[in-house]
Amino acid sequence: MEKIDRKNKILIFGGSGYIGSYMVKASLKLGHPTYVFSRPNSSKPDLLNHFHSLGAIIVNVSLSLTLFLSHSLILELMCLQGMLDEHEKLVSLMKKVDIVISAVAYPQVLDQFKILEAIKIAGYIKRFLPSDFGVEEDKIRVLPPFEAFLDKKRRIRRAIEEAQIPYTFVSANCFGGYFINYLLHPSDPNKEEITVYGDGQAKFVMNYEDDIGLYTIKVANDPRTCNRTVIYRPSTNVITQLELISLWEKKSGRNFKKIHASEEEIVALSKRLPAPDNIPVAILHSVFIKGVTTGYDFAEKDVEASSFYPDMKFTTVDELLHIFLKHDGPKPALVAFQ
């Protein structure tokens, strides 16, 4: 009988969140038995139903699993109606999976210490990907509100290293659909003005969420990325804000008045606003004025994702704008900071 390689079982925390949902869909698409940890009061029943429509089964805390065959691969989707402080359930779950991906939002970042403890007690996990997926926090320094945000993620990284849990740290940089909506407001036909941060010439990296999901599942399963940092910085997706606006004007046939917000204004606003409202302002400063997503060199063990997978291709910024032109881009969303 021909041997069939077993697909790694993947557990995703924050799978009903913004970027986590793309990882769930990618994991299922690539044929992995996929577990999703969800809060009992999840506000995303429609999204969970959508996962079910992709060929996944949603089950409850009893841990009873229903299996079925789809595309010649057995898929499982587990919606655990539990909280992260339910330690025994976490440990039991860790024993059933091979790879753990955390895409929890900022307010839950430190809850990952509970995930770490469960992984240590459960024993062997092939890989843990903590909730990074933005800027490469070990290589940059930013305004205090954003620095405090990143320091929590650094604490999780150091704890993973100290526990000697196999890891991959992922810097996916800017979520393309999210920031196109934020910067360009493509769904608003009456929008005549666009805010430009600083002089608009700082380079930043912007990747389509679908690609972030697929590449993340790829690197999570790749032996070459174990205990390394993987950075999503394809040359086709490095752009300035002025270049992005120009591309959109050409594609849409519209012209926009550019309102510049100076660095001094943004810094002052980050000091004046109360927490957590000062965090998004500090992020805008770091990405679109200081260019932190492109302003550092790779370390010896760092990997640029596109160089590892020649059979895959990141959606270019131009292609992503074309998706928005057809009104098929991701809908506007907000990040939770509290």
C-alpha positions as semicolon CSV with decimal commas, in nm:
position;residue;x (nm);y (nm);z (nm)
1;M;0,000;0,000;0,000
2;E;0,129;0,345;-0,089
3;K;0,223;0,550;0,215
4;I;0,029;0,876;0,260
5;D;0,211;1,150;0,451
6;R;0,009;1,275;0,747
7;K;-0,063;1,644;0,743
8;N;0,033;1,836;1,055
9;K;-0,259;1,925;1,280
10;I;-0,272;2,301;1,328
11;L;-0,428;2,487;1,620
12;I;-0,502;2,856;1,564
13;F;-0,579;3,099;1,845
14;G;-0,760;3,412;1,730
15;G;-0,885;3,230;1,421
16;S;-1,205;3,434;1,409
17;G;-1,008;3,759;1,424
18;Y;-0,897;3,970;1,130
19;I;-0,568;3,811;1,022
20;G;-0,636;3,481;1,199
21;S;-0,933;3,411;0,974
22;Y;-0,705;3,418;0,670
23;M;-0,478;3,163;0,837
24;V;-0,771;2,931;0,909
25;K;-0,883;2,944;0,546
26;A;-0,527;2,886;0,425
27;S;-0,476;2,593;0,659
28;L;-0,792;2,427;0,535
29;K;-0,703;2,503;0,174
30;L;-0,367;2,331;0,219
31;G;-0,535;2,024;0,366
32;H;-0,440;2,049;0,731
33;P;-0,665;1,926;1,012
34;T;-0,737;2,268;1,157
35;Y;-0,842;2,353;1,512
36;V;-0,972;2,697;1,601
37;F;-0,982;2,820;1,960
38;S;-1,278;3,052;2,012
39;R;-1,416;3,236;2,313
40;P;-1,754;3,111;2,439
41;N;-1,910;3,450;2,367
42;S;-1,771;3,475;2,014
43;S;-1,935;3,746;1,810
44;K;-1,846;3,573;1,483
45;P;-2,104;3,292;1,432
46;D;-2,133;3,379;1,062
47;L;-1,759;3,343;1,016
48;L;-1,759;3,007;1,194
49;N;-2,042;2,899;0,964
50;H;-1,826;3,008;0,672
51;F;-1,544;2,787;0,795
52;H;-1,796;2,505;0,807
53;S;-1,892;2,577;0,447
54;L;-1,528;2,534;0,348
55;G;-1,555;2,172;0,458
56;A;-1,480;2,195;0,829
57;I;-1,670;2,065;1,127
58;I;-1,734;2,288;1,429
59;V;-1,748;2,102;1,762
60;N;-1,791;2,204;2,123
61;V;-1,588;2,168;2,442
62;S;-1,666;1,802;2,481
63;L;-1,375;1,752;2,240
64;S;-1,579;1,494;2,048
65;L;-1,470;1,517;1,686
66;T;-1,668;1,454;1,372
67;L;-1,456;1,363;1,073
68;F;-1,534;1,365;0,709
69;L;-1,351;1,336;0,379
70;S;-1,303;1,645;0,165
71;H;-1,076;1,673;-0,137
72;S;-0,930;1,335;-0,034
73;L;-0,806;1,484;0,292
74;I;-0,956;1,454;0,639
75;L;-1,023;1,797;0,785
76;E;-1,129;1,886;1,137
77;L;-1,230;2,224;1,269
78;M;-1,265;2,251;1,641
79;C;-1,437;2,553;1,792
80;L;-1,342;2,527;2,159
81;Q;-1,594;2,711;2,370
82;G;-1,340;2,785;2,638
83;M;-1,122;3,063;2,771
84;L;-0,742;3,071;2,785
85;D;-0,746;3,031;3,161
86;E;-0,903;2,685;3,132
87;H;-0,563;2,530;3,178
88;E;-0,652;2,161;3,170
89;K;-0,847;2,199;2,848
90;L;-0,555;2,382;2,692
91;V;-0,309;2,110;2,791
92;S;-0,541;1,840;2,659
93;L;-0,577;2,025;2,331
94;M;-0,201;2,075;2,290
95;K;-0,155;1,699;2,306
96;K;-0,375;1,660;1,998
97;V;-0,194;1,901;1,763
98;D;0,146;1,945;1,601
99;I;0,163;2,319;1,533
100;V;0,025;2,612;1,731
101;I;-0,033;2,953;1,573
102;S;-0,144;3,248;1,783
103;A;-0,311;3,540;1,607
104;V;-0,467;3,693;1,918
105;A;-0,529;4,067;1,920
106;Y;-0,316;4,313;2,115
107;P;-0,528;4,305;2,435
108;Q;-0,470;3,929;2,463
109;V;-0,096;3,925;2,381
110;L;0,015;3,845;2,736
111;D;-0,244;3,567;2,757
112;Q;0,002;3,376;2,542
113;F;0,197;3,299;2,859
114;K;-0,091;3,059;2,937
115;I;-0,051;2,900;2,595
116;L;0,321;2,861;2,662
117;E;0,261;2,690;2,995
118;A;0,018;2,448;2,834
119;I;0,267;2,367;2,558
120;K;0,540;2,297;2,814
121;I;0,320;2,061;3,015
122;A;0,174;1,885;2,712
123;G;0,517;1,804;2,579
124;Y;0,633;1,804;2,220
125;I;0,498;2,063;1,979
126;K;0,669;2,084;1,640
127;R;0,631;2,461;1,613
128;F;0,482;2,764;1,788
129;L;0,416;3,089;1,603
130;P;0,330;3,366;1,852
131;S;0,113;3,665;1,767
132;D;0,358;3,884;1,576
133;F;0,260;3,929;1,208
134;G;0,332;4,303;1,196
135;V;0,661;4,492;1,218
136;E;0,979;4,310;1,317
137;E;0,982;4,415;1,683
138;D;1,333;4,295;1,765
139;K;1,490;4,529;1,508
140;I;1,316;4,862;1,558
141;R;1,252;5,130;1,817
142;V;0,944;5,351;1,793
143;L;0,739;5,613;1,982
144;P;0,656;5,518;2,345
145;P;0,292;5,408;2,293
146;F;0,389;5,168;2,016
147;E;0,708;5,068;2,199
148;A;0,502;4,950;2,497
149;F;0,285;4,753;2,255
150;L;0,588;4,583;2,099
151;D;0,756;4,518;2,432
152;K;0,475;4,280;2,529
153;K;0,542;4,082;2,211
154;R;0,916;4,080;2,284
155;R;0,846;3,934;2,629
156;I;0,658;3,647;2,467
157;R;0,943;3,585;2,222
158;R;1,203;3,572;2,497
159;A;0,988;3,334;2,702
160;I;0,954;3,100;2,403
161;E;1,331;3,099;2,352
162;E;1,396;3,041;2,722
163;A;1,152;2,747;2,725
164;Q;1,330;2,605;2,417
165;I;1,002;2,557;2,234
166;P;1,054;2,526;1,855
167;Y;0,933;2,853;1,706
168;T;0,902;3,066;1,398
169;F;0,871;3,442;1,443
170;V;0,683;3,603;1,153
171;S;0,695;3,966;1,047
172;A;0,423;4,005;0,783
173;N;0,451;4,386;0,780
174;C;0,147;4,594;0,675
175;F;-0,179;4,415;0,601
176;G;-0,245;4,533;0,245
177;G;-0,624;4,535;0,241
178;Y;-0,645;4,690;0,585
179;F;-0,415;4,981;0,500
180;I;-0,553;5,041;0,152
181;N;-0,890;5,092;0,317
182;Y;-0,736;5,314;0,584
183;L;-0,522;5,527;0,353
184;L;-0,726;5,545;0,032
185;H;-1,089;5,489;0,138
186;P;-1,164;5,310;-0,192
187;S;-1,525;5,231;-0,095
188;D;-1,611;5,601;-0,057
189;P;-1,689;5,749;-0,402
190;N;-1,720;6,096;-0,251
191;K;-1,378;6,098;-0,088
192;E;-1,177;6,389;-0,230
193;E;-0,893;6,420;0,022
194;I;-0,623;6,177;0,134
195;T;-0,404;6,229;0,438
196;V;-0,032;6,190;0,371
197;Y;0,186;6,123;0,675
198;G;0,510;6,320;0,670
199;D;0,639;6,382;0,319
200;G;0,488;6,057;0,191
201;Q;0,822;5,925;0,068
202;A;0,908;5,671;0,339
203;K;0,911;5,316;0,201
204;F;0,691;5,053;0,361
205;V;0,595;4,691;0,291
206;M;0,234;4,599;0,223
207;N;0,114;4,239;0,169
208;Y;-0,227;4,099;0,077
209;E;-0,397;3,920;0,366
210;D;-0,465;3,609;0,156
211;D;-0,091;3,578;0,093
212;I;-0,008;3,633;0,459
213;G;-0,237;3,344;0,549
214;L;-0,090;3,105;0,292
215;Y;0,275;3,192;0,358
216;T;0,222;3,162;0,732
217;I;0,089;2,807;0,702
218;K;0,379;2,726;0,468
219;V;0,650;2,855;0,704
220;A;0,483;2,692;1,005
221;N;0,534;2,352;0,840
222;D;0,877;2,417;0,690
223;P;1,174;2,258;0,875
224;R;1,401;2,529;0,732
225;T;1,220;2,803;0,925
226;C;1,243;2,641;1,268
227;N;1,390;2,879;1,528
228;R;1,421;3,157;1,272
229;T;1,254;3,488;1,193
230;V;1,068;3,500;0,862
231;I;1,004;3,843;0,713
232;Y;0,753;3,905;0,436
233;R;0,933;4,172;0,232
234;P;0,901;4,094;-0,141
235;S;1,056;4,367;-0,357
236;T;0,729;4,406;-0,552
237;N;0,548;4,518;-0,237
238;V;0,781;4,793;-0,119
239;I;0,618;5,129;-0,190
240;T;0,581;5,486;-0,063
241;Q;0,253;5,649;0,028
242;L;0,282;5,896;-0,262
243;E;0,345;5,608;-0,504
244;L;0,044;5,423;-0,366
245;I;-0,183;5,727;-0,413
246;S;-0,052;5,780;-0,767
247;L;-0,120;5,417;-0,859
248;W;-0,473;5,442;-0,723
249;E;-0,540;5,766;-0,911
250;K;-0,433;5,604;-1,239
251;K;-0,640;5,291;-1,180
252;S;-0,953;5,465;-1,052
253;G;-0,939;5,770;-1,281
254;R;-0,981;5,995;-0,978
255;N;-0,768;6,279;-0,840
256;F;-0,726;6,350;-0,472
257;K;-0,622;6,652;-0,271
258;K;-0,330;6,554;-0,048
259;I;-0,340;6,683;0,308
260;H;0,000;6,642;0,476
261;A;0,021;6,564;0,846
262;S;0,370;6,661;0,960
263;E;0,590;6,446;1,181
264;E;0,571;6,712;1,452
265;E;0,190;6,699;1,449
266;I;0,185;6,320;1,472
267;V;0,440;6,306;1,755
268;A;0,249;6,573;1,949
269;L;-0,077;6,384;1,896
270;S;0,079;6,061;2,027
271;K;0,170;6,246;2,346
272;R;-0,164;6,420;2,385
273;L;-0,404;6,130;2,326
274;P;-0,482;5,893;2,616
275;A;-0,403;5,524;2,593
276;P;-0,490;5,323;2,393
277;D;-0,589;5,590;2,137
278;N;-0,225;5,697;2,114
279;I;-0,113;5,356;1,981
280;P;-0,252;5,386;1,625
281;V;-0,098;5,732;1,593
282;A;0,242;5,598;1,697
283;I;0,205;5,313;1,446
284;L;0,135;5,561;1,164
285;H;0,448;5,751;1,264
286;S;0,670;5,444;1,264
287;V;0,546;5,294;0,937
288;F;0,466;5,590;0,714
289;I;0,706;5,855;0,844
290;K;1,004;5,658;0,977
291;G;0,975;5,363;0,738
292;V;1,051;5,099;1,002
293;T;0,935;4,806;0,786
294;T;1,223;4,863;0,544
295;G;1,476;5,044;0,763
296;Y;1,682;4,751;0,890
297;D;1,907;4,476;0,756
298;F;1,832;4,108;0,789
299;A;2,022;3,911;1,052
300;E;2,215;3,599;0,951
301;K;1,932;3,359;1,039
302;D;1,650;3,576;0,904
303;V;1,455;3,459;0,600
304;E;1,270;3,660;0,336
305;A;0,961;3,451;0,266
306;S;0,938;3,487;-0,113
307;S;1,294;3,357;-0,157
308;F;1,199;3,021;0,000
309;Y;0,900;2,942;-0,220
310;P;0,970;3,001;-0,590
311;D;0,644;2,822;-0,679
312;M;0,443;3,090;-0,495
313;K;0,409;3,460;-0,569
314;F;0,301;3,748;-0,350
315;T;0,018;3,955;-0,490
316;T;0,178;4,284;-0,596
317;V;0,048;4,620;-0,473
318;D;-0,069;4,694;-0,827
319;E;-0,261;4,365;-0,842
320;L;-0,412;4,430;-0,499
321;L;-0,537;4,773;-0,608
322;H;-0,696;4,607;-0,909
323;I;-0,884;4,375;-0,671
324;F;-1,019;4,683;-0,492
325;L;-1,112;4,840;-0,822
326;K;-1,344;4,543;-0,878
327;H;-1,482;4,594;-0,522
328;D;-1,353;4,252;-0,415
329;G;-1,100;4,373;-0,157
330;P;-1,120;4,316;0,219
331;K;-1,379;4,531;0,392
332;P;-1,268;4,816;0,623
333;A;-1,177;4,691;0,969
334;L;-1,053;4,828;1,300
335;V;-0,778;4,693;1,525
336;A;-0,864;4,632;1,890
337;F;-0,626;4,803;2,131
338;Q;-0,817;4,756;2,455
